[in-house]
Structures are given as C-alpha cells and as structure tokens.
Amino acid sequence: MAQTYDFPGDLLAGQEELHQVRAELSALLKRLPWSVEPLDGFSDDNGWRKIERPASPGWNDDEQAEVEKLRQREHELAVFVSTHRYWAGFTGGDRVHARSRLKHAHKGPEESS
C-alpha cells in the first residue's frame, strides 16, 4: 500500500493554488500570439523539421501585465511549497517521494496511482 502523508492545510492549499495558477498561465499563453513583440511571419524548412509562424501582432499591455502577474504568483507559490517547514522532517528519497505525493494530493487515491 502506498504511504500516506499528513500534509498541513496551508501546504495543500499552496500546492492546489500552484496547480491552478499554472493551468491558468498555460491557457493564457496558448491564447496569446506566439511573439510578445509584433513580428512578421516566417517559414523555415532548413532544420530537422519545418517551422512556420504567422505574423504576430504582439501582446498588448494588459496581456503582458496578466502574464507577469501569473508568473510572479507561480514563483511565489513554488518557493512557498518547496521551502515549507514540513519538509524538514524528511531526508533524501523520502522527501522526494513525499513531494511527489503532494503534487497529486488533490486527486483521489485511485487517480493518483
């Protein structure tokens, strides 16, 4: 049977918010143009695979601010989770395993296997 951990509530909440922020940032970046600055499109088939990009209008100030806000929050949460005092009780492989279990703690037992 897989080992269970009694993660503190603030650590669980931080990890869950980190998942949410990363999902929101990923969705936003998929919606935005491929280039932050306006750039012409291009096509390059000289490499090992062909790369094509349409012209990019760039990101407006609001889009840039939203990406920066989400990246900043993602960084804050990653630091909070990875430096939480809870990890002081673990060493080596046990710490790695516990951190891995935390990443999947929001899933049910049958989903995280």
C-alpha positions as CSV (number, residue, x, y, z in Angstrom):
1,M,0.0,0.0,0.0
2,A,1.2,3.5,-0.8
3,Q,2.5,5.6,2.1
4,T,0.2,8.4,3.1
5,Y,1.2,11.8,4.4
6,D,-0.5,14.2,6.7
7,F,0.2,17.4,4.8
8,P,-0.5,20.6,6.6
9,G,-3.5,22.6,5.3
10,D,-1.5,25.6,4.2
11,L,0.9,23.4,2.2
12,L,-2.1,21.6,0.5
13,A,-3.7,24.9,-0.3
14,G,-0.5,26.3,-1.7
15,Q,0.1,23.3,-3.9
16,E,-3.5,23.4,-5.1
17,E,-3.2,27.2,-5.9
18,L,0.0,26.5,-7.7
19,H,-1.7,23.9,-9.9
20,Q,-4.5,26.4,-10.7
21,V,-2.1,29.3,-11.5
22,R,0.0,27.1,-13.8
23,A,-3.2,25.9,-15.6
24,E,-4.4,29.5,-16.0
25,L,-1.0,30.7,-17.2
26,S,-0.8,27.8,-19.7
27,A,-4.3,28.5,-21.1
28,L,-3.4,32.2,-21.4
29,L,-0.2,31.6,-23.2
30,K,-2.0,29.3,-25.6
31,R,-4.5,32.0,-26.5
32,L,-1.9,34.8,-26.9
33,P,0.1,35.4,-30.1
34,W,3.3,33.5,-30.3
35,S,5.5,36.6,-30.0
36,V,5.4,39.3,-27.3
37,E,6.6,41.9,-29.8
38,P,5.0,42.4,-33.2
39,L,6.9,40.3,-35.7
40,D,6.5,39.2,-39.3
41,G,5.6,35.6,-40.0
42,F,8.2,33.2,-41.3
43,S,8.8,29.7,-42.7
44,D,12.0,27.7,-42.2
45,D,12.5,24.2,-43.6
46,N,16.3,24.1,-43.3
47,G,16.2,22.3,-39.9
48,W,15.2,18.8,-39.0
49,R,11.6,19.9,-39.1
50,K,9.8,22.7,-40.8
51,I,8.8,25.6,-38.7
52,E,6.1,28.1,-39.7
53,R,4.7,31.0,-37.8
54,P,2.1,33.5,-38.9
55,A,2.7,37.2,-38.4
56,S,2.3,38.2,-34.7
57,P,0.6,41.4,-33.6
58,G,2.4,41.1,-30.3
59,W,0.8,41.3,-26.8
60,N,-0.9,44.4,-25.5
61,D,0.0,46.0,-22.2
62,D,-2.9,44.2,-20.4
63,E,-1.8,40.8,-21.7
64,Q,1.8,41.4,-20.7
65,A,0.7,42.5,-17.2
66,E,-1.5,39.4,-16.8
67,V,1.3,37.1,-17.8
68,E,3.7,38.8,-15.5
69,K,1.2,38.7,-12.6
70,L,0.6,34.9,-13.1
71,R,4.3,34.2,-13.4
72,Q,5.1,36.2,-10.3
73,R,2.4,34.3,-8.3
74,E,3.6,31.0,-9.7
75,H,7.1,31.8,-8.5
76,E,5.8,32.8,-5.0
77,L,3.8,29.6,-4.6
78,A,6.7,27.4,-5.9
79,V,9.0,28.9,-3.3
80,F,6.4,28.6,-0.6
81,V,5.7,24.9,-1.3
82,S,9.3,23.9,-1.8
83,T,10.6,25.7,1.3
84,H,7.7,24.8,3.6
85,R,8.8,23.8,7.2
86,Y,7.0,20.5,6.7
87,W,9.9,19.2,4.5
88,A,12.4,19.5,7.4
89,G,11.1,16.2,8.7
90,F,12.2,14.3,5.6
91,T,15.6,13.4,4.1
92,G,16.8,12.1,0.7
93,G,14.4,9.8,-1.1
94,D,11.7,10.1,1.5
95,R,11.5,13.9,0.8
96,V,11.4,13.3,-2.9
97,H,8.6,10.8,-2.5
98,A,6.6,13.0,-0.2
99,R,6.9,16.0,-2.5
100,S,5.7,13.8,-5.4
101,R,2.7,12.7,-3.4
102,L,1.9,16.3,-2.6
103,K,1.7,17.1,-6.3
104,H,-1.1,14.5,-6.6
105,A,-2.8,15.1,-3.3
106,H,-5.7,16.9,-4.9
107,K,-6.6,13.7,-6.8
108,G,-8.5,10.8,-5.2
109,P,-6.5,7.7,-4.2
110,E,-7.5,5.9,-7.4
111,E,-6.5,8.8,-9.6
112,S,-3.0,9.4,-8.2
113,S,-1.6,5.9,-8.8
